[in-house]
Amino acid sequence: MLSDNLLKALNEQMNYEFYSSQTYLSMASYCAAESFDGFANFFEVQAEEEKFHAMKIYKFINTLGKRAVVTGMKDPVADFESIRDAFEKGYAHEKEVTRRIYSLSDIALNEREHATMHFLKWFIDEQVEEEALFDNIVHKLKLIEKDSNAFLMMDAEFAKRSFTPPTE
């Protein structure tokens, strides 16, 4: 049974996942304005993933007979110095998501709310992948910073990225 404290924390995380989606759409818009459609596509796909994460929490809360409460959110960052800056900010954002998921997991663990602990394991595993993805991209962007051909190849590669929700 979800305590009021755990329900509040789940709702906060759900809303943060919606905010994450908006954050990545903002990054996509920056990339598109700079005529890097592949990088824009990368962030658009990322935005879809974050929305999926938010809805996963939304459905979990409602499945337990509680109410998911969607709230307003602050404006995401809209200005970036470069594509690399957008990815570095994305990486920092993913680290914050991980910190928040860990905090939420700690609450579930302390309250011995096993269903929520089991549910959150998926998010913990997902965050390992998300952080590794962004770390890898930032590393590559640092390596190719002065090679415009490699940069354009990376842009073309990201144009092929798509999001397929995992099967439950």
Buried (B, 14 or more C-beta within 10 A) or exposed (E): EBBEEBBEBBBBBBBBBBBBBBBBBBBBBBBBEBEBBBBBBBBBBBBBBBBBBBBBBBEBBEEBEBEBBEEEBEEBBEEBEEBBBBBBBBBEBBBEBBEBBEEBBEBBEEBEBEEBBEBBEBBBEBBEEBBEBBBEBBEBBEEBEEEEEBBEEBBEEBBEBEEEEEEE
